[in-house]
Amino acid sequence: MHSILTDKEWADRHLYEGEEWIESYWKSRNHPHRSLLVDRICKFSPIHSILEVGCASGPNLYHIAKKFPDAEVKGIDINPVAVQKGNEWFRKEGILNVRLEVGKAQELNVFGDKSFDVVFTDAVMIYVSPDETEQVAREMLRIGRSLVLCEWHLFNRSLALLLNGYYCLRLRSRAFELKSPSLGFFVGHWARDYRALFERFVQKKDVRIIKFPKDLWNDKGWQRWGAIIEVTCK
């Protein structure tokens, strides 16, 4: 997908793609990257409360709930049908400590300061526009004691510059023009220098970038840019 979907398009995706994509997310529970993501989250134990921003139907939260059966496990997603289906599937699985709600990354003001031990994302910030990046990052830091993001990091800035220029020409849109590294270059999705972004708000020692192993995901983009970004923000 080499375009920026609007929030409305994400929210209404089931109307023009059907509900199969929602079920496909649920069935992808055992994708290898989820194990890495969950393992990194577990390093912040003990965890009593956790929020996934952009959870779809909840495949990551399925594993989190099993790891932390006594924790408050919450997910928000912009698509109401994904939320509804996910809640139904969790009930059928007998998993009662997960609750999915309709919500979006740009509206985290509904949560209080330090509401969660961990806030995490999985391929959500790759769709967030540069104009909204700093606000979303600041809000996640406000509501969480630690962040774990599975996103695209700028490991190769020179290549990012070339690819960004290519997409600007191909898509003929000002939306893809060069941004600052911390806010995003469009390289098929938005990739960012997350270290530079979060060091605006926390100390350098509190930001950790872990590159995906190449054999983790059979996708060129994730092999090139995929990373786990960990931020401690207590």
N, C-alpha and C positions, 0 to 999 in steps of 0.2 A: 504494500500500500504506500504509494509515494505522493500523498497529498495530506493536507491537514483537515481532518473531519471537524466540523463544528460541534459544539456541545449538543445542539438539537439533533444533529445526525447520529451522534452516539446514543442519545436518549431514545431515538426512534428507529434504531438499527433493525430491531425485530420486525418492523413494518415492511421493510423492503428486502431484507435478507432471510426472513422467516426466523423461527426460534431455534433452528438447528445450531446456530453459532453459540447460543447460550449453553446448550447441552454439550457442545464440543469442548467448551471451557471446563465444564464439570468432569468430562471424561479424560481431560488432560492432567488429572491429578498426579499422575506418576511421571510426568515429564521430568527429565533429569535436573533441569535448572531449579525446580521447586525444592529438591533435596538440599541443594547448596544454599538456597535462600533461607530455608527453615533452619538448617544447621547454624547459619550465621546469626539468626535471630535468637536461637537457644543460648548463644554465648552471653546474652544479656540477662540470663536467669539470675534470681527468681523473677518471674513475670506474673503479675496479678491482673494486668489489663493491657490489651493490645488492640490497635486499630489498623486495618488495611484500607488505604485510600485507593479506590478503583478496584474493587474486589471481584467484579463480574458476578458469577454465581457462587464464588467462594472456594475454588479448588485449593488455594493456599491455606485458607482457614480450616479446611478439613484436617490438614496435618497439624496445624497449630493447636487445634482443639484437642487432638489426641495427645499431644505433647504436654499440654497444660490444661487438664480437665477441670481444674478448679478456678481457672482464670476467667475474667470477663473478656470475651472475644467478640469484636465488632468489626463489621465491614461496611463501607459505603460505596455506592456506585450510582452513576447517573442514569442507568437504564432500569426502569421500574420492573420490567418483566424478568430481567436477570436477578434482581433482588427477590422477587416473589418466588421464582423457581428455586433459587438457592435456599431460601428458608424452608421450602417444601422438602427439598432433598435432605437437608440437615435433619429435619424431623423424622423422615423415613429412616435415616441412618441411626436414629436414637441419639444424636448429638445435640444436647440441650443448652450448651454454654455459648453458642454462636448466635448472633443476631445481625442480620443484614438490613440496612436501611438505605433509602434513596438519599443521595448527597453527592457533592462534587468537591474536587480538590480546591477550587477557588472560593469555597464557602465553609471553611473550617472554623469560622468565628462562632459557630454553634457549640463548640466545645470549649470548656474552661481551661485555664492554664494548667499544664502538667496533668492532664486528665488520664494519660496513658503511659505505662512504662515503656512501651515501644510503639512507634508509628512506622508503618512500612508501605512501600509501593512495589509493584511488579509491572513494568512496561506501561507506566502512566505518564511520567514526566516526558517521555519521548513524544507525547502528543500535546503537551502544555506549551503555549506560545511564549516566546521570549518576553513579551510584554507582561506576562503573568508569573513568570518564573520566580522572581525575587519575593513576591508576595506569598506564593505558595510555600516556598522554602522557609520563609520567616514564620508562617503560621504553623507548619509542621514542627518547627523547633519550639514554638510556644506551647503547643498542646502535648508534646511528647518529651520524655526524659532521654530517650535514645531514638535514632532514626536508622532504618536499614532500607536502602533503595536498590532495586534491581533495574538499572537503566543504562543508557548509552553515555559513556564517558569519552572525552576527547583524548585518546591515547596518541593520536597522530594528527597534529594540528595542520600540517602541510597538506595531507590528504583531505582533511576536512574542508580546507579552503578550496581545493580543486573540485570536490564533489558539490560543495555549496554553489559554486559558479555554474556547474553543469545543470543543477536543478533550477537555478534562477532562469537560465536560458530555456530549458525544456518546458518549464511550467509557466513561464512568462508572468510571474507574479511577484510583486514587491514584498509579499509576505515572506519570501525566501531569501531576501537580501541579507548580506553579512550582518551578523550581530556580534556582540562582544563574546569572547570564549565562554564566560561564565553564564551568559544568558542563552546562547545556543547558536550553532551552525546547523543548517538543514542538510543532512547527508542521507536522505531516505526517510529518516525521522529526525527529531531534534536531539543532537548530541551536545553535551556541555562539559566544561571544565568544572566538575563538582567541587574539587578542592578549592578553587578560587571563589566559587559561589559561597560555600559554607564558611570559609575563613573570613568572610565579612562579618559573621555573627559569633563564631566560636574560635577558640585557639587552634593553631595548626595541629597540635598533638591530638586533638579531639576528632580529627577527620581521617578516615582510612579508606583507601581505594583498593579493591581486590579485582583483578582482571579475570574474566571467565577463562577456564581451560578451553582450548580450541575444540576438544571433542565433546563439550558439554551440550552444544546446540548446533544442529545441522542447518545453520543459517548464516550466510556470509556477513550480514550486518551484525548479528550478535557475536559472531566469532571475532569481528574486527573491533567492535566498540563495547560489547557487553561487560558490565561490571557490577559488583556489589559496592555500594557506598555506605559506610557506617559513620554515624555522627553521634557523639555523646554530648548531651546538652542539658545536663542536670543543673 
